[in-house]
Amino acid sequence: MAENKRFNPDLREILHDGEAHQISRYSLVTATAKLAREISDKAAEEHEIITEKPVSTALDKLLSGEYEIEEPEEIKDL
């Protein structure tokens, strides 16, 4: 069952930033993609072989609180 949670994580934790403000799904997808690209680029620079998909690693880092999503002010109130 824990393996299923990895492939289908509960995103409510990350979509609510704790300040009665909800982070948009667009921001979550964009942040995950940017972080995954950074992970992939860093591995390529260091000639590392990645055994886990960069998107999975990025999402894990966001869910664990290692990284925080910051939305631009102009879309926070939409």
Beta strands, then each sheet from edge to edge (+ up, - down):
end
